[in-house]
Amino acid sequence: MGHFSVNLKNRLRSFHPFKLTVPLKYALVHEWLTPKATGGSELVVREILNQIDADLYALIDFESSNPDNYLYKRQIGTTFLQNFPLARNGVQKYLPLLPLAIEQLDLRQYDVILSSSHAVAKGVLTTPNQLHICYCHSPMRYAWDLTFDYLNNSKVGNGWLGWFTRYLLHHLRQWDVISSHRVDYFIANSQHTARRIWRCYRREAQVIYPPVNVAECPFLREKEDFYLIVSRLVSYKQVSLIVQAFNELQRPLVIIGTGPEMPYIRQIAQPNIQILGWQPNDVVQKYMARAKAFVYAACEDFGIALVEAQACGTPVIAYGAGGALETVKDIRNCTDTGTGIFFPEQTAAALVTAVEKFEAYQDLFNHDQIKEHAYQFSTSVFQQKYLSFVEQCVVNKTISSQKV
């Protein structure tokens, strides 16, 4: 951590908005802590804990008992869902109970509540004297943007059970909007997410990109003759679309990841496509560094994998929507500094055209420039911006409380 961050961290610990001689007490609230939860939101939680001395809370926790996890033996507050059957595999199955569960966390002893939310974490109950800062990865996807995907791809989306599910999602959206007013300040992980926060909650959000460990990504200038996708194999990630395109292109494609769409993807993939399933991080990084290009067809709120690929000096072929528009520079518009190429529609035909365009522009990519571009999303940048924003929020809370 740099000198600035050390000083800022110490100031955050010592500055109290009401009693300047008493250190602040922080709580950090996240949705769930399980071995299967390893995405960008978990990276944000880890980095916040590295910077701020906070007590940790979640709906469920199965990581503090995991010897391989950095949270091993840490005391973590949980809810009644902790003891529910099959909770370890995901509490989403108890969706109607999530708002009730998060509201049972008693956080009255804390001065500052930090939440890391993509579902219900922002809905914790707070008092007027507390400051609540929410890092929002996304408004609840299955209640908003992905409602119809969720219904169409779920067993509970049809018949009378489907109507009951729609009724539950209707009330979940109402709770989601109401609970957004419990937050004093929102942080969004991208401009795309900030626009979604405004659309769903009518709340402004400060954009601070999530931390990406770009320094740990291996860099290679010489690439091999294969394309790569690293993703969970779920419907909205559109991996089957990528497979269809590469079936037509007959270019070598490597797929890393697992999920419910694995059987279907194995069924339709032709011999030019290699499916490796889940792989440890060191294997993933080696493939990212060696790949000719990283291919991504989902509309992501941010898309950490896109940045990691670029940190390896690997150009990106991505669907031109969402967070990708903020992390990738299309070489057709930025000849000297381009880091990838976009395709305009989530169709196999559009991706086929994009791959062919990529190969036409392939010799123009500067792999060193691609790596340099990724460093604006580094962990150190997140540290400085997040801690600075928290400090400013504390100052604002102090000023407003003194006026009362």
N, C-alpha and C positions, 0 to 999 in steps of 0.2 A: 504494500500500500504506500502511496506517495505521501510526502510531508503534509500536503494540504489535507488529504483524507484523514491522516492521524489526528491533526489538530481539530478537524471538524467533528470527528468521532468523539473526541474528548469533550468538545463543547456541547454536543448533543446529550452526553451523559450527565453533564453538570448543570445544564441550563434548565430551570424549572419555571413554568409560566406563572406560578402563583407564589411559590416560596423559593426564592433564588438560592437559598442555602441548602436545599434538599434535592438530591439527584432525581431525575425523571425515572419513572418506572414504565417500561415498554412491554406490551404484549403483541405477539405476531400470530395472526389467525390464518390458517390455510384450510382448504377443503378436506383433503385426505392424504395420508402418508402411508403408501403401500409399495411393495416391490415393483408393481406394474406401473406405478406413477413415476415416470422418469422424463417428463417433458420440460418445456421451457419454464412453466410455472414453478416447478421444483428447483430449477436453477436459480430463479429469483429468490425463493425462500432461503436457499443455502447462502446466497450472497448477502442478503439482508442480515442473516444471523452472523455472518463473518464481520459485519460492520457495526451492528447495534446489539447491545446486550439485552435481549428480549426473551421473555418466557413464551414458549410455543404452545399453540392450541390447534386442534383439528377435530373434524367429525369422528375420524378413526385414526389410529396409529398402529402400524405393524412394522415400523422401521426402528424404533428405539430398542427392540428386542433382536434386531438383525446385526450380528457382529461385523458384517461387511459394510454397514452403512455409517455415515458420519454422525448420525443421530443416536448411535448405539449407547444405551444406558442413560440417555437424556430424559428428564422428566417432562412429559408432554400431557397437557390436559385434553381429555376427549369427552365425547357425549355418550348417551345411552345406546347409540348405534354400535359402539365398540363390541358389545356382546351379542349382537344379532347374528343369526346363522348366515354364513357365507359372506359376511361383511368384508373379509379380507380380499375377496375377489372383486370388490367394488360396491359402494353403497348406492350407486345409481338405481339399483333395483328397488330401493326404498325411497324413491324420488318424492312421493307425497310427504314424507316425514322429514326431509332435509331442512326446510325452513324452521320447523318446530325444534329440531335438534340443535341447530346453530344458535337459536335464541335461548337455549338453556345454559350457555356458557356465562358464568358470572365473572365479569371482568372489571368490577367496580374499583378494585384496588389499584388500577393502572391509570397513569396520566395520559399516555399516548397509546392508541390502538392502531397497529399497522395490519392491514389485511391484504392477502394475496388471493384474489378471487377470480374464478371463472364460472362459479355457480352460486353458492350461498354464503361464502365467508364474509362478504361485506354486510350481511344482515345481522351481525351480532348487536345486542342491545348495549347502548352507551348512555351516559349521563350528560347533561349540558356542560359540565366542567371538564369533560374528556375531549381529546382531539382524536379524530378518526381519519386516517389517510389510507385510501384503498388503491393498491396497484391492481388495476383491472386488466386481466389478460383477454377477457371477452365477456360481454353480457351472455347470460346463460344460453348457450347455442340451441339446445333442444327445446327451449321455450320461445325462441325468436327465429333466427335465420334458418335453423335446420328442423323446424317443427314438422314439415311435411316429409322430409327425408326420414326423420325418426318414426313417423307414423307408417310410412310406406314400407319401411324395412324392419318393423318390429311386429312380434306376434300379438301385441296389444293394440295394434293400429286398425284392426278390422272388426266389423260386427258391432254388437252392443258394447263389447269391451273397448272398441275403438272410440265410441262416443263418450264412454266414461273417461278414457285417457284424454280426449280433447277437453272435457270439462275440467279435469285436473290441471292441464297445461294452461287453460284460461285463468284459473285462480293462481297458478304459479306465476304467470306474467304480472298479475295484479300485485302479488306479494313482492315480486322482484322490483317493480317500480317504487312501491312504498318503502322498501328497505334501502333503496338508493339514497333516500333523503336522510338516512342515518350517517352518511358519509360527509365529512367536512370538505375533503379534497380528493379528487380522483386523479390518478396517474394512468395513462393508457400506454400499452406497449407499442403502439404505432399510430400514425395519423388515421389509418383505416379503422382501428378500434375506437379512437376518439370520436370519429363520426358516428359509429354505431352506438357509443355511449350517449351521444347527444340525441340520436334518433329514438333510443329506447327510454332514456331517463330525463332528457332535456337538461343535462348537466355538462358543463365544460370539463375538459380533462387536459392536464399537462402531459405531453408526450415524452417519455423516457424509454429508450429502447432497452430490451432485456440484455443481461450480460451473456456474452458468448466467449468461450475460452479459446479465442483465436490463436493465442500463442502456443497452445498445445496441438494445433492442427499441423500435421506434417506437410511440408511444401515440396512439390516436384514440378520441374519445368517440362520434363519429358513425359508425355502421356501415352497410355496404351490404347489399343483399338477396341474400347467397349464403352457403353453408356451405363449410367448408374442411377438407381432410385433407392433411397432409404426412407421407409415410411411404415407406419402402422397400416395394415391391410384392412381398412374399413371403407365404407362406400364413399364418403365425402372426399377421401384422399384421391379418388379417381385413378387408382393404380391399374384397374382393368382397362381403362382408356389408353394408358401408356402401353400396356401389353398389346392391345389391338393395333395401335400404330406401329409398333415394332414388329408385329407379325407381318404387316404389309411391307415395311421397310427392309426386313430381313437383316437388320444390323444387330450386332451382339449387344445384349442388355443384361445387366445383373440387378436382381431385386433382393434387397435385404430388408427383412421385417416379417412380422407375423400378425395374424388377426383373423377375424371371422370370414374374410373373403379369400383366404388362402386356398381352400379346395377349388373354388371357381377359377382362380388365377392359374393354378396348376393345370386345370382342365383345358383352358383355352390357350396356354402358352405353347409356342412352337419351339423347336430345338435350338433356335438362336437365342433363346431366353433362359438364363440360369437363375433359379430361385434358391437362395441360400437360407431363407428363414431368419430367425433371430441370430445375431452375432454380437460378441463383446465389442466394446468401444474401440479397442486397438485394431481389431479387424476392420471395423467400419471406416476408421480413419485411413487405413492403408488403401482401401478401395477408393475412398474419396480422392486421395492424392494421385492415384494412378489413372482414374477415369478420364476419358476424352471430354465428357460433359456430364453434369448432374441434371437429371430430368425431374420436373415437378409439375403436377397438373392440378393441385388443390388450390382453392382460394383460402390462404392462411391469414390470420390476424397479423402475424409477423413472419414466422418461418425461419427458425434457428438453423435448420439443416441447410438452407440456401446460403446462409452466411458462413457456416462451417466449410461447405464445399469451396466457396470463394477464398477462404483463408488458406485452403490447400492449393490455391492457384488454379482451381478447376472452374471453367466457365459453366454457366447455368442456362438451361432451356426451361422456361417457366411460363405458366399461365399468367397473362398480364393483368392481374387483379390483386386486390388486397395488399398485404404487406410486401409482396414481391416488388411492387412498383417503387417501394422505398429502399429496398436493399440490393436491387439488381439494376445495372445500367445497360440498356439495349445498345449493342455495338452499331446498329444502323443509325442511331442518333448521336452516339459518342464514339466516333471512330478511334480516337486515341486512348480513351479510358473505359471502353466498353467492357462489361464483365459477363455478358450473356445475351440472350435473345428471347423475346416474348412471343407467345402465340395468343391470338385474340379470343378464341372460343374453346370451351372444354369439349372438343370433338377430336376423334382420331385423325380426321382429315387435316385439321388445323395444326396438330402436332407433327404430322408427317411433313407438311410444308415447312414448319419451323426447323425441323432437323435438317432438311435439305438446305434451307437458308443458312443454318449454322455451319454446315460443311463448306458452303461457298465462302463464308467469312472466317473460317477457322484459322487461317494463317495470320489474321490481323490481331488476334488476341495476345495481349501482353500478360503473361502469367504473374510476373512480379507486380504489375499494376493491379491485377485482380486481387492478389493477396493484400496489397496496401489498402485497397478499398474496404476490405473487411474489418480493418482495425478501428474504424469509427464506431463499431459495435462491440468493442472490447469490454472486458470486465472493469478495467480501470475507469473507462468513460462512464459506465453505469454507476460505479462507486461515487464518483464526484457529483454527478447530476442528482442521484437519488438522495444522498446525504444533504446536499445543498437545499434541495426542495423540502425535505423534512425540517431542516433548521428554519427555513423561511416560514413554513406553516406554524411552527412553534412560536416564532416571533409574532406572526399575525394573530394567533390565539391570545397571546399575552396582551397585545395592544387592545384587542376587542374586549377582553375581560376587564381591563383597567378603565374602559369607558363606561362600563355598566355601574 
